[in-house]
Amino acid sequence: MRLLLATTNQDKLREIRGLLAGAPVEVVSLRDVPPVAEPEETGLTLEANARLKALYYDDALPGGADYTVSEDSGLVIDALGGEPGVHSARFLHPAATYHERFAEIYRRLGPSPSPSRPWSARFVSAVAVVRKGIVVHETTGTVEGEIVAPPRGEGGFGYDPIFHYPPYGCTLAEVAEEVKLRVAHRGEAFRSLARWLDALMSREDGT
């Protein structure tokens, strides 16, 4: 079974390939197929954008894979009304650095919170799977945490340096990737996808 991951983000690809390493699939990315223009991400939710992208690439690349998989993820900060949320990858503007985005988040949050009322936040990963123009599977992964200042850690990517995970006592940028993925939103979502793929293959094999 050939699975097209509809992304060119190398950090996401590395994580997802590792999470699907044991699944009965051949994984390819947009870097492995003929180039097509990116769709405009007009969805109002992460789930809607994941669906939109999977449907778009399934239609734009017929025969590219048996299944097309798209993921949209974001950081949801309660004190900011859910921002940056669905706009996480384009927060401020598409070319903004993450340090610029961190600075703007801190500016909007204002003074440091009290220990009893931290800046609660969560990472959310929404995954959609499309086959021949039909959404055949969706799943979501979430990890709860808090925003901390200043950024901490050199690992991970994206907003990991400002996302404190209380059970670990540190940010997700301060732990090894395999430790991060045990609890992270993308780890939860793609382990769920791997289980679905295993069940799908078992049904097709008649076992």
ABEGO torsion letter per residue (X at the ends): XBBBBBBABAAAAAAAAAAAAABBBBBBBAAABBBBBBBBBABABAAAAAAAAAAAAAAABBGABABBBBBBBBBBBAAAGGOAEAAAAABGBAABBAAAAAAAAAAAAEBBBBAABBBBBBBBBBBBBBBGGBBABBBBBBBBBBBBOBBBEABEBEAAAABBBAAAGBBAAABBAAAAAAABAAAAAAAAAAAAAAAAAAAAAGX
